[in-house]
Every structure is written in C-alpha cells, then in structure tokens.
Amino acid sequence: MSLKNLLQLRTETEKVGSRPVNFMTFSGKITSDNIFDLNSKVKAIFENGVYDCILDISALEYINSTGIALLLTIARTVEQNRGKMYLTKPTAFVQELFDMTDLSGRFSIVGSLDDARSQFKS
C-alpha cells in the first residue's frame, strides 16, 4: 500500500441553515508523501466561492508539519474571505500536537459535526 493511500479526504457542500458550508472529512494520515495531492484538492474546494468550512478531523490519526501548514493555509483562506471554520474533535494525538504548538487557540474546535453545524445556524 502506498503512503498516498493512507489518507482519505471526502468533500461536499451542504446548506446549513441558510448558508452553504464546505465539509471536509479527513481520515488517515497527512504526511509529506500525500500533501501535494491534498493541497490541490483543498484548493479546488474553494473554487465554488464558499468559505464557511467544517473540517471533520475526528478520524485523522496522524499529521506532521506539512499537514499543520495545510490547516493554517485553509484557516487563512477562510479568514481572508470572511468565512468561518470549525474543526471537529481531534484525536488525542492531533490534539496533543495542537497543544504543543500552541495551535489549540488558533482553531475553533468543537465536539461534533452537530456542534459545528449549530455554530452556522446561530
């Protein structure tokens, strides 16, 4: 099995309340071996002009510095276009990495997809 197959990214745009929201579901591992393809996929997601996002990272087992850079790039794109971004409950490994790098306060982290959806309805 190639390392590129260790990550799955599922995307869809869904209406939440009256707003369209991009959902990105990450499962597996973000590594230097799959970041190029992942960057291309994420860039294409924003071509629809929707900048409100929910990133489901509850099944993301591993992320390295290139993955952190990707999340920061997504956050910057969202902010520059006046969108909002929520991350669902990260795994213990990912949460620990966020804590060690002082990124826990940088991202809006919620407990579930329903919690994230409710943020867009209010």
C-alpha positions as CSV (number, residue, x, y, z in Angstrom):
1,M,0.0,0.0,0.0
2,S,1.4,3.4,-1.0
3,L,1.6,6.2,1.6
4,K,-0.6,8.3,-0.7
5,N,-3.4,5.9,0.0
6,L,-3.1,6.4,3.8
7,L,-5.3,9.5,3.7
8,Q,-8.9,9.9,2.5
9,L,-10.4,13.3,2.0
10,R,-14.2,13.4,1.4
11,T,-15.7,16.8,0.5
12,E,-19.2,18.1,0.0
13,T,-21.0,21.4,0.2
14,E,-24.2,21.3,2.3
15,K,-26.6,24.0,3.2
16,V,-26.6,24.7,7.0
17,G,-29.4,27.0,7.9
18,S,-29.4,29.5,5.1
19,R,-25.6,29.2,4.4
20,P,-23.7,26.9,2.1
21,V,-20.8,25.2,4.1
22,N,-17.9,23.1,2.8
23,F,-17.5,19.9,4.7
24,M,-14.0,18.3,4.6
25,T,-13.6,14.9,6.2
26,F,-10.1,13.8,6.8
27,S,-9.3,10.2,7.8
28,G,-5.9,8.5,8.0
29,K,-2.6,10.3,7.9
30,I,-1.4,13.6,6.4
31,T,2.3,13.2,5.5
32,S,4.9,14.8,3.2
33,D,4.1,12.0,0.8
34,N,0.5,13.0,0.2
35,I,0.5,16.7,0.9
36,F,0.9,17.8,-2.7
37,D,-2.3,16.0,-3.8
38,L,-4.1,17.2,-0.7
39,N,-3.2,20.8,-1.4
40,S,-4.6,20.5,-4.9
41,K,-7.8,19.0,-3.7
42,V,-8.3,21.6,-1.0
43,K,-7.6,24.5,-3.4
44,A,-10.2,23.1,-5.7
45,I,-12.8,23.1,-2.9
46,F,-12.7,26.8,-2.6
47,E,-13.4,27.3,-6.4
48,N,-17.1,27.2,-5.5
49,G,-16.7,30.5,-3.7
50,V,-17.9,29.0,-0.4
51,Y,-15.6,29.9,2.5
52,D,-17.5,28.6,5.5
53,C,-16.0,25.2,6.4
54,I,-16.3,22.3,8.8
55,L,-13.2,20.1,8.9
56,D,-14.0,16.7,10.4
57,I,-10.7,15.6,11.8
58,S,-12.0,13.1,14.3
59,A,-10.6,10.2,12.2
60,L,-7.3,11.9,11.4
61,E,-4.7,9.6,13.0
62,Y,-1.5,11.5,12.2
63,I,-0.5,14.9,11.0
64,N,3.0,16.3,10.5
65,S,4.3,19.8,10.0
66,T,3.2,19.9,6.3
67,G,-0.4,19.0,7.5
68,I,-0.3,21.7,10.1
69,A,0.8,24.1,7.4
70,L,-2.2,23.0,5.3
71,L,-4.7,23.6,8.1
72,L,-3.2,27.1,8.6
73,T,-3.5,27.8,4.9
74,I,-7.1,26.7,4.9
75,A,-7.7,28.9,8.0
76,R,-6.0,31.9,6.3
77,T,-8.1,31.4,3.1
78,V,-11.3,31.3,5.1
79,E,-10.4,34.4,7.2
80,Q,-9.4,36.4,4.1
81,N,-12.8,35.7,2.6
82,R,-14.7,36.4,5.8
83,G,-15.7,32.8,6.3
84,K,-15.8,30.7,9.5
85,M,-14.1,27.4,10.1
86,Y,-14.7,24.8,12.7
87,L,-12.7,21.6,13.4
88,T,-14.4,18.6,15.0
89,K,-13.0,16.8,17.9
90,P,-9.4,15.8,17.1
91,T,-7.9,12.5,18.1
92,A,-5.7,12.6,21.2
93,F,-2.5,12.6,19.0
94,V,-3.7,15.6,16.9
95,Q,-5.0,17.5,20.0
96,E,-1.6,17.0,21.7
97,L,0.2,18.3,18.7
98,F,-2.1,21.3,18.6
99,D,-1.4,21.9,22.3
100,M,2.4,21.6,21.9
101,T,2.4,24.0,19.0
102,D,0.0,26.5,20.6
103,L,-2.5,26.0,17.8
104,S,-5.4,25.0,20.1
105,G,-6.3,28.6,20.4
106,R,-5.8,29.3,16.7
107,F,-8.6,26.9,15.6
108,S,-12.2,26.8,16.7
109,I,-12.5,23.2,17.9
110,V,-16.0,21.7,18.6
111,G,-17.0,18.4,19.9
112,S,-19.0,17.0,17.0
113,L,-20.4,17.7,13.5
114,D,-23.7,18.7,15.1
115,D,-21.9,21.2,17.3
116,A,-20.2,22.7,14.2
117,R,-23.4,22.9,12.3
118,S,-25.1,24.7,15.2
119,Q,-22.4,27.4,15.0
120,F,-23.5,28.3,11.5
121,K,-27.2,28.3,12.4
122,S,-26.8,30.9,15.2
